[in-house]
Amino acid sequence: MNAKLFAYLSYPDAPAALEWMERIGFDVVRRQDGASGQVLHAEVRLGDAVLMVASDDAHYQRPALIGQSTGQGLYLLVDDVDGFYRKAVAAGGTGVIEPASTEWGAQRARVLDPQGYEWSVGTYEPGAAVQ
């Protein structure tokens, strides 16, 4: 079976979330707004990474940060962990794990976006063949 995975997130303030994503390097490639200013559907891209974004349609509860994780989030493969982390924090994100080397030989970092979603970044590519 051939498959691709695309994540989606809804936000209480989706227009602000899209602005934050643009400030960290994503391009908005599709956006459909509703009559009252909510985002019905948007798609952002950074390299080969694509994320769908919309406005919340209910009052969802986001998991709280406990220690260094909310227990769920996005992982973005990047070649410049330090640069991504700096941009994300400068754009209003909250640093959780500063850029660091891992015991498995990669670089990683973690931030919460301004609305509390967890974004992990690193140089490790999940699913790649082990060498």
CNS distance restraints for C-alpha pairs under 8 A (distance, minus, plus):
assign (resid   6 and name CA) (resid  50 and name CA) 6.49 0.50 0.50
assign (resid   6 and name CA) (resid  51 and name CA) 6.23 0.50 0.50
assign (resid   6 and name CA) (resid  52 and name CA) 7.47 0.50 0.50
assign (resid   7 and name CA) (resid  50 and name CA) 7.57 0.50 0.50
assign (resid   7 and name CA) (resid  51 and name CA) 5.39 0.50 0.50
assign (resid   7 and name CA) (resid  52 and name CA) 6.30 0.50 0.50
assign (resid   8 and name CA) (resid  51 and name CA) 5.66 0.50 0.50
assign (resid   8 and name CA) (resid  52 and name CA) 4.40 0.50 0.50
assign (resid   8 and name CA) (resid  53 and name CA) 5.63 0.50 0.50
assign (resid   8 and name CA) (resid  54 and name CA) 7.95 0.50 0.50
assign (resid   9 and name CA) (resid  51 and name CA) 7.70 0.50 0.50
assign (resid   9 and name CA) (resid  52 and name CA) 6.39 0.50 0.50
assign (resid   9 and name CA) (resid  53 and name CA) 5.06 0.50 0.50
assign (resid   9 and name CA) (resid  54 and name CA) 6.58 0.50 0.50
assign (resid  10 and name CA) (resid  14 and name CA) 6.92 0.50 0.50
assign (resid  10 and name CA) (resid  53 and name CA) 5.59 0.50 0.50
assign (resid  10 and name CA) (resid  54 and name CA) 4.67 0.50 0.50
assign (resid  10 and name CA) (resid  55 and name CA) 5.12 0.50 0.50
assign (resid  10 and name CA) (resid  56 and name CA) 4.99 0.50 0.50
assign (resid  11 and name CA) (resid  17 and name CA) 7.05 0.50 0.50
assign (resid  11 and name CA) (resid  53 and name CA) 7.57 0.50 0.50
assign (resid  11 and name CA) (resid  54 and name CA) 6.41 0.50 0.50
assign (resid  11 and name CA) (resid  55 and name CA) 4.99 0.50 0.50
assign (resid  11 and name CA) (resid  56 and name CA) 5.09 0.50 0.50
assign (resid  11 and name CA) (resid 115 and name CA) 7.33 0.50 0.50
assign (resid  12 and name CA) (resid  55 and name CA) 5.84 0.50 0.50
assign (resid  12 and name CA) (resid  56 and name CA) 5.19 0.50 0.50
assign (resid  12 and name CA) (resid  59 and name CA) 7.86 0.50 0.50
assign (resid  12 and name CA) (resid 115 and name CA) 7.88 0.50 0.50
assign (resid  13 and name CA) (resid  17 and name CA) 6.38 0.50 0.50
assign (resid  13 and name CA) (resid  38 and name CA) 7.91 0.50 0.50
assign (resid  13 and name CA) (resid  55 and name CA) 6.38 0.50 0.50
assign (resid  13 and name CA) (resid  56 and name CA) 7.81 0.50 0.50
assign (resid  14 and name CA) (resid  18 and name CA) 6.12 0.50 0.50
assign (resid  14 and name CA) (resid  38 and name CA) 7.05 0.50 0.50
assign (resid  14 and name CA) (resid  39 and name CA) 6.12 0.50 0.50
assign (resid  14 and name CA) (resid  53 and name CA) 7.05 0.50 0.50
assign (resid  14 and name CA) (resid  54 and name CA) 5.91 0.50 0.50
assign (resid  14 and name CA) (resid  55 and name CA) 4.91 0.50 0.50
assign (resid  14 and name CA) (resid  56 and name CA) 7.74 0.50 0.50
assign (resid  15 and name CA) (resid  19 and name CA) 6.32 0.50 0.50
assign (resid  15 and name CA) (resid  38 and name CA) 7.46 0.50 0.50
assign (resid  15 and name CA) (resid  39 and name CA) 6.78 0.50 0.50
assign (resid  15 and name CA) (resid  55 and name CA) 8.00 0.50 0.50
assign (resid  16 and name CA) (resid  20 and name CA) 6.24 0.50 0.50
assign (resid  17 and name CA) (resid  21 and name CA) 6.24 0.50 0.50
assign (resid  17 and name CA) (resid 114 and name CA) 7.62 0.50 0.50
assign (resid  17 and name CA) (resid 115 and name CA) 7.50 0.50 0.50
assign (resid  18 and name CA) (resid  22 and name CA) 6.18 0.50 0.50
assign (resid  18 and name CA) (resid  28 and name CA) 7.49 0.50 0.50
assign (resid  18 and name CA) (resid  44 and name CA) 7.98 0.50 0.50
assign (resid  18 and name CA) (resid  53 and name CA) 7.80 0.50 0.50
assign (resid  19 and name CA) (resid  23 and name CA) 6.26 0.50 0.50
assign (resid  20 and name CA) (resid  24 and name CA) 6.48 0.50 0.50
assign (resid  20 and name CA) (resid  91 and name CA) 6.26 0.50 0.50
assign (resid  20 and name CA) (resid  92 and name CA) 7.59 0.50 0.50
assign (resid  20 and name CA) (resid 113 and name CA) 7.92 0.50 0.50
assign (resid  20 and name CA) (resid 114 and name CA) 7.92 0.50 0.50
assign (resid  21 and name CA) (resid  25 and name CA) 6.45 0.50 0.50
assign (resid  21 and name CA) (resid  26 and name CA) 5.37 0.50 0.50
assign (resid  21 and name CA) (resid  27 and name CA) 7.78 0.50 0.50
assign (resid  21 and name CA) (resid  44 and name CA) 7.89 0.50 0.50
assign (resid  22 and name CA) (resid  26 and name CA) 4.68 0.50 0.50
assign (resid  22 and name CA) (resid  27 and name CA) 5.82 0.50 0.50
assign (resid  22 and name CA) (resid  28 and name CA) 7.18 0.50 0.50
assign (resid  23 and name CA) (resid  87 and name CA) 7.36 0.50 0.50
assign (resid  23 and name CA) (resid  88 and name CA) 7.79 0.50 0.50
assign (resid  23 and name CA) (resid  91 and name CA) 6.26 0.50 0.50
assign (resid  24 and name CA) (resid  84 and name CA) 6.90 0.50 0.50
assign (resid  24 and name CA) (resid  87 and name CA) 5.42 0.50 0.50
assign (resid  24 and name CA) (resid  88 and name CA) 5.63 0.50 0.50
assign (resid  24 and name CA) (resid  91 and name CA) 7.01 0.50 0.50
assign (resid  25 and name CA) (resid  46 and name CA) 6.60 0.50 0.50
assign (resid  26 and name CA) (resid  44 and name CA) 5.91 0.50 0.50
assign (resid  26 and name CA) (resid  45 and name CA) 5.26 0.50 0.50
assign (resid  26 and name CA) (resid  46 and name CA) 4.76 0.50 0.50
assign (resid  27 and name CA) (resid  44 and name CA) 5.36 0.50 0.50
assign (resid  27 and name CA) (resid  45 and name CA) 5.25 0.50 0.50
assign (resid  27 and name CA) (resid  46 and name CA) 6.48 0.50 0.50
assign (resid  28 and name CA) (resid  42 and name CA) 7.21 0.50 0.50
assign (resid  28 and name CA) (resid  43 and name CA) 5.93 0.50 0.50
assign (resid  28 and name CA) (resid  44 and name CA) 4.37 0.50 0.50
assign (resid  28 and name CA) (resid  45 and name CA) 6.53 0.50 0.50
assign (resid  29 and name CA) (resid  42 and name CA) 7.55 0.50 0.50
assign (resid  29 and name CA) (resid  43 and name CA) 5.66 0.50 0.50
assign (resid  29 and name CA) (resid  44 and name CA) 5.59 0.50 0.50
assign (resid  29 and name CA) (resid  45 and name CA) 6.78 0.50 0.50
assign (resid  30 and name CA) (resid  41 and name CA) 7.75 0.50 0.50
assign (resid  30 and name CA) (resid  42 and name CA) 5.15 0.50 0.50
assign (resid  30 and name CA) (resid  43 and name CA) 5.04 0.50 0.50
assign (resid  30 and name CA) (resid  44 and name CA) 7.14 0.50 0.50
assign (resid  31 and name CA) (resid  39 and name CA) 7.27 0.50 0.50
assign (resid  31 and name CA) (resid  40 and name CA) 7.80 0.50 0.50
assign (resid  31 and name CA) (resid  41 and name CA) 5.80 0.50 0.50
assign (resid  31 and name CA) (resid  42 and name CA) 4.09 0.50 0.50
assign (resid  31 and name CA) (resid  43 and name CA) 6.51 0.50 0.50
assign (resid  32 and name CA) (resid  39 and name CA) 6.10 0.50 0.50
assign (resid  32 and name CA) (resid  40 and name CA) 5.57 0.50 0.50
assign (resid  32 and name CA) (resid  41 and name CA) 5.29 0.50 0.50
assign (resid  32 and name CA) (resid  42 and name CA) 6.17 0.50 0.50
assign (resid  33 and name CA) (resid  37 and name CA) 6.02 0.50 0.50
assign (resid  33 and name CA) (resid  38 and name CA) 5.68 0.50 0.50
assign (resid  33 and name CA) (resid  39 and name CA) 4.43 0.50 0.50
assign (resid  33 and name CA) (resid  40 and name CA) 5.33 0.50 0.50
assign (resid  33 and name CA) (resid  41 and name CA) 7.10 0.50 0.50
assign (resid  34 and name CA) (resid  38 and name CA) 5.24 0.50 0.50
assign (resid  34 and name CA) (resid  39 and name CA) 6.04 0.50 0.50
assign (resid  34 and name CA) (resid  40 and name CA) 5.86 0.50 0.50
assign (resid  38 and name CA) (resid  54 and name CA) 7.70 0.50 0.50
assign (resid  38 and name CA) (resid  55 and name CA) 5.61 0.50 0.50
assign (resid  39 and name CA) (resid  53 and name CA) 7.71 0.50 0.50
assign (resid  39 and name CA) (resid  54 and name CA) 5.03 0.50 0.50
assign (resid  39 and name CA) (resid  55 and name CA) 5.04 0.50 0.50
assign (resid  40 and name CA) (resid  54 and name CA) 5.37 0.50 0.50
assign (resid  40 and name CA) (resid  55 and name CA) 6.36 0.50 0.50
assign (resid  41 and name CA) (resid  52 and name CA) 7.01 0.50 0.50
assign (resid  41 and name CA) (resid  53 and name CA) 5.96 0.50 0.50
assign (resid  41 and name CA) (resid  54 and name CA) 4.92 0.50 0.50
assign (resid  41 and name CA) (resid  55 and name CA) 7.86 0.50 0.50
assign (resid  42 and name CA) (resid  52 and name CA) 5.60 0.50 0.50
assign (resid  42 and name CA) (resid  53 and name CA) 5.01 0.50 0.50
assign (resid  42 and name CA) (resid  54 and name CA) 6.17 0.50 0.50
assign (resid  43 and name CA) (resid  50 and name CA) 6.73 0.50 0.50
assign (resid  43 and name CA) (resid  51 and name CA) 5.65 0.50 0.50
assign (resid  43 and name CA) (resid  52 and name CA) 4.46 0.50 0.50
assign (resid  43 and name CA) (resid  53 and name CA) 6.09 0.50 0.50
assign (resid  44 and name CA) (resid  50 and name CA) 5.61 0.50 0.50
assign (resid  44 and name CA) (resid  51 and name CA) 5.36 0.50 0.50
assign (resid  44 and name CA) (resid  52 and name CA) 6.48 0.50 0.50
assign (resid  44 and name CA) (resid  53 and name CA) 7.71 0.50 0.50
assign (resid  45 and name CA) (resid  49 and name CA) 5.55 0.50 0.50
assign (resid  45 and name CA) (resid  50 and name CA) 4.53 0.50 0.50
assign (resid  45 and name CA) (resid  51 and name CA) 6.59 0.50 0.50
assign (resid  46 and name CA) (resid  50 and name CA) 6.70 0.50 0.50
assign (resid  49 and name CA) (resid  76 and name CA) 7.63 0.50 0.50
assign (resid  56 and name CA) (resid  60 and name CA) 7.42 0.50 0.50
assign (resid  62 and name CA) (resid 116 and name CA) 7.13 0.50 0.50
assign (resid  62 and name CA) (resid 117 and name CA) 7.65 0.50 0.50
assign (resid  63 and name CA) (resid  70 and name CA) 5.51 0.50 0.50
assign (resid  63 and name CA) (resid  71 and name CA) 7.43 0.50 0.50
assign (resid  64 and name CA) (resid  70 and name CA) 5.44 0.50 0.50
assign (resid  64 and name CA) (resid 116 and name CA) 7.84 0.50 0.50
assign (resid  65 and name CA) (resid  69 and name CA) 5.29 0.50 0.50
assign (resid  65 and name CA) (resid  70 and name CA) 4.40 0.50 0.50
assign (resid  65 and name CA) (resid  71 and name CA) 7.92 0.50 0.50
assign (resid  66 and name CA) (resid  70 and name CA) 5.95 0.50 0.50
assign (resid  68 and name CA) (resid  96 and name CA) 6.03 0.50 0.50
assign (resid  68 and name CA) (resid  97 and name CA) 6.95 0.50 0.50
assign (resid  69 and name CA) (resid  96 and name CA) 7.99 0.50 0.50
assign (resid  69 and name CA) (resid 118 and name CA) 7.30 0.50 0.50
assign (resid  70 and name CA) (resid 118 and name CA) 6.71 0.50 0.50
assign (resid  72 and name CA) (resid 118 and name CA) 6.91 0.50 0.50
assign (resid  73 and name CA) (resid 117 and name CA) 6.47 0.50 0.50
assign (resid  73 and name CA) (resid 118 and name CA) 4.63 0.50 0.50
assign (resid  73 and name CA) (resid 119 and name CA) 5.81 0.50 0.50
assign (resid  73 and name CA) (resid 120 and name CA) 7.24 0.50 0.50
assign (resid  74 and name CA) (resid 118 and name CA) 6.32 0.50 0.50
assign (resid  74 and name CA) (resid 119 and name CA) 4.96 0.50 0.50
assign (resid  74 and name CA) (resid 120 and name CA) 6.01 0.50 0.50
assign (resid  75 and name CA) (resid 119 and name CA) 5.98 0.50 0.50
assign (resid  75 and name CA) (resid 120 and name CA) 4.63 0.50 0.50
assign (resid  75 and name CA) (resid 121 and name CA) 5.46 0.50 0.50
assign (resid  75 and name CA) (resid 122 and name CA) 7.58 0.50 0.50
assign (resid  76 and name CA) (resid 119 and name CA) 7.36 0.50 0.50
assign (resid  76 and name CA) (resid 120 and name CA) 6.24 0.50 0.50
assign (resid  76 and name CA) (resid 121 and name CA) 4.69 0.50 0.50
assign (resid  76 and name CA) (resid 122 and name CA) 6.57 0.50 0.50
assign (resid  77 and name CA) (resid 121 and name CA) 5.80 0.50 0.50
assign (resid  77 and name CA) (resid 122 and name CA) 5.28 0.50 0.50
assign (resid  77 and name CA) (resid 123 and name CA) 5.63 0.50 0.50
assign (resid  77 and name CA) (resid 124 and name CA) 6.73 0.50 0.50
assign (resid  77 and name CA) (resid 125 and name CA) 6.28 0.50 0.50
assign (resid  78 and name CA) (resid  84 and name CA) 7.87 0.50 0.50
assign (resid  78 and name CA) (resid 121 and name CA) 6.43 0.50 0.50
assign (resid  78 and name CA) (resid 122 and name CA) 5.76 0.50 0.50
assign (resid  78 and name CA) (resid 123 and name CA) 5.69 0.50 0.50
assign (resid  79 and name CA) (resid 122 and name CA) 7.51 0.50 0.50
assign (resid  79 and name CA) (resid 123 and name CA) 5.93 0.50 0.50
assign (resid  80 and name CA) (resid  84 and name CA) 6.24 0.50 0.50
assign (resid  80 and name CA) (resid 123 and name CA) 7.89 0.50 0.50
assign (resid  81 and name CA) (resid  85 and name CA) 6.11 0.50 0.50
assign (resid  81 and name CA) (resid  99 and name CA) 6.37 0.50 0.50
assign (resid  81 and name CA) (resid 107 and name CA) 6.68 0.50 0.50
assign (resid  81 and name CA) (resid 108 and name CA) 6.28 0.50 0.50
assign (resid  81 and name CA) (resid 109 and name CA) 6.61 0.50 0.50
assign (resid  81 and name CA) (resid 121 and name CA) 6.37 0.50 0.50
assign (resid  81 and name CA) (resid 122 and name CA) 5.85 0.50 0.50
assign (resid  81 and name CA) (resid 123 and name CA) 7.24 0.50 0.50
assign (resid  82 and name CA) (resid  86 and name CA) 6.16 0.50 0.50
assign (resid  82 and name CA) (resid  99 and name CA) 5.75 0.50 0.50
assign (resid  82 and name CA) (resid 109 and name CA) 7.85 0.50 0.50
assign (resid  83 and name CA) (resid  87 and name CA) 6.19 0.50 0.50
assign (resid  84 and name CA) (resid  88 and name CA) 6.03 0.50 0.50
assign (resid  84 and name CA) (resid 121 and name CA) 7.84 0.50 0.50
assign (resid  85 and name CA) (resid  89 and name CA) 6.16 0.50 0.50
assign (resid  85 and name CA) (resid  95 and name CA) 7.63 0.50 0.50
assign (resid  85 and name CA) (resid  98 and name CA) 7.45 0.50 0.50
assign (resid  85 and name CA) (resid  99 and name CA) 7.11 0.50 0.50
assign (resid  85 and name CA) (resid 109 and name CA) 6.71 0.50 0.50
assign (resid  85 and name CA) (resid 110 and name CA) 7.44 0.50 0.50
assign (resid  85 and name CA) (resid 111 and name CA) 7.20 0.50 0.50
assign (resid  86 and name CA) (resid  90 and name CA) 5.97 0.50 0.50
assign (resid  87 and name CA) (resid  91 and name CA) 5.98 0.50 0.50
assign (resid  88 and name CA) (resid  92 and name CA) 6.60 0.50 0.50
assign (resid  88 and name CA) (resid  93 and name CA) 5.30 0.50 0.50
assign (resid  88 and name CA) (resid  94 and name CA) 7.88 0.50 0.50
assign (resid  88 and name CA) (resid 111 and name CA) 7.21 0.50 0.50
assign (resid  88 and name CA) (resid 113 and name CA) 7.50 0.50 0.50
assign (resid  89 and name CA) (resid  93 and name CA) 4.33 0.50 0.50
assign (resid  89 and name CA) (resid  94 and name CA) 5.72 0.50 0.50
assign (resid  89 and name CA) (resid  95 and name CA) 6.18 0.50 0.50
assign (resid  89 and name CA) (resid 111 and name CA) 7.35 0.50 0.50
assign (resid  92 and name CA) (resid 113 and name CA) 7.10 0.50 0.50
assign (resid  92 and name CA) (resid 114 and name CA) 5.77 0.50 0.50
assign (resid  93 and name CA) (resid 111 and name CA) 6.15 0.50 0.50
assign (resid  93 and name CA) (resid 112 and name CA) 5.48 0.50 0.50
assign (resid  93 and name CA) (resid 113 and name CA) 4.43 0.50 0.50
assign (resid  93 and name CA) (resid 114 and name CA) 5.02 0.50 0.50
assign (resid  94 and name CA) (resid 111 and name CA) 5.33 0.50 0.50
assign (resid  94 and name CA) (resid 112 and name CA) 5.02 0.50 0.50
assign (resid  94 and name CA) (resid 113 and name CA) 6.45 0.50 0.50
assign (resid  94 and name CA) (resid 114 and name CA) 7.06 0.50 0.50
assign (resid  95 and name CA) (resid 110 and name CA) 6.42 0.50 0.50
assign (resid  95 and name CA) (resid 111 and name CA) 4.52 0.50 0.50
assign (resid  95 and name CA) (resid 112 and name CA) 6.59 0.50 0.50
assign (resid  96 and name CA) (resid 109 and name CA) 7.60 0.50 0.50
assign (resid  96 and name CA) (resid 110 and name CA) 5.28 0.50 0.50
assign (resid  96 and name CA) (resid 111 and name CA) 5.07 0.50 0.50
assign (resid  96 and name CA) (resid 112 and name CA) 6.96 0.50 0.50
assign (resid  97 and name CA) (resid 108 and name CA) 7.94 0.50 0.50
assign (resid  97 and name CA) (resid 109 and name CA) 5.01 0.50 0.50
assign (resid  97 and name CA) (resid 110 and name CA) 4.74 0.50 0.50
assign (resid  97 and name CA) (resid 111 and name CA) 6.81 0.50 0.50
assign (resid  98 and name CA) (resid 108 and name CA) 7.85 0.50 0.50
assign (resid  98 and name CA) (resid 109 and name CA) 5.19 0.50 0.50
assign (resid  98 and name CA) (resid 110 and name CA) 6.70 0.50 0.50
assign (resid  99 and name CA) (resid 107 and name CA) 6.69 0.50 0.50
assign (resid  99 and name CA) (resid 108 and name CA) 5.43 0.50 0.50
assign (resid  99 and name CA) (resid 109 and name CA) 4.46 0.50 0.50
assign (resid  99 and name CA) (resid 110 and name CA) 7.75 0.50 0.50
assign (resid 100 and name CA) (resid 107 and name CA) 5.53 0.50 0.50
assign (resid 100 and name CA) (resid 108 and name CA) 5.63 0.50 0.50
assign (resid 100 and name CA) (resid 109 and name CA) 6.58 0.50 0.50
assign (resid 101 and name CA) (resid 105 and name CA) 6.52 0.50 0.50
assign (resid 101 and name CA) (resid 106 and name CA) 5.67 0.50 0.50
assign (resid 101 and name CA) (resid 107 and name CA) 4.47 0.50 0.50
assign (resid 101 and name CA) (resid 108 and name CA) 6.47 0.50 0.50
assign (resid 102 and name CA) (resid 106 and name CA) 5.35 0.50 0.50
assign (resid 102 and name CA) (resid 107 and name CA) 5.96 0.50 0.50
assign (resid 102 and name CA) (resid 108 and name CA) 7.00 0.50 0.50
assign (resid 106 and name CA) (resid 122 and name CA) 6.92 0.50 0.50
assign (resid 106 and name CA) (resid 123 and name CA) 5.47 0.50 0.50
assign (resid 106 and name CA) (resid 124 and name CA) 5.51 0.50 0.50
assign (resid 107 and name CA) (resid 122 and name CA) 5.30 0.50 0.50
assign (resid 107 and name CA) (resid 123 and name CA) 5.43 0.50 0.50
assign (resid 107 and name CA) (resid 124 and name CA) 7.25 0.50 0.50
assign (resid 108 and name CA) (resid 120 and name CA) 7.23 0.50 0.50
assign (resid 108 and name CA) (resid 121 and name CA) 5.56 0.50 0.50
assign (resid 108 and name CA) (resid 122 and name CA) 4.06 0.50 0.50
assign (resid 108 and name CA) (resid 123 and name CA) 6.65 0.50 0.50
assign (resid 109 and name CA) (resid 120 and name CA) 5.82 0.50 0.50
assign (resid 109 and name CA) (resid 121 and name CA) 5.42 0.50 0.50
assign (resid 109 and name CA) (resid 122 and name CA) 6.40 0.50 0.50
assign (resid 110 and name CA) (resid 118 and name CA) 7.12 0.50 0.50
assign (resid 110 and name CA) (resid 119 and name CA) 5.68 0.50 0.50
assign (resid 110 and name CA) (resid 120 and name CA) 4.26 0.50 0.50
assign (resid 110 and name CA) (resid 121 and name CA) 6.19 0.50 0.50
assign (resid 111 and name CA) (resid 118 and name CA) 6.00 0.50 0.50
assign (resid 111 and name CA) (resid 119 and name CA) 5.36 0.50 0.50
assign (resid 111 and name CA) (resid 120 and name CA) 6.47 0.50 0.50
assign (resid 112 and name CA) (resid 116 and name CA) 5.21 0.50 0.50
assign (resid 112 and name CA) (resid 117 and name CA) 5.27 0.50 0.50
assign (resid 112 and name CA) (resid 118 and name CA) 4.56 0.50 0.50
assign (resid 112 and name CA) (resid 119 and name CA) 5.97 0.50 0.50
assign (resid 113 and name CA) (resid 117 and name CA) 5.37 0.50 0.50
assign (resid 113 and name CA) (resid 118 and name CA) 6.56 0.50 0.50
assign (resid 113 and name CA) (resid 119 and name CA) 7.09 0.50 0.50
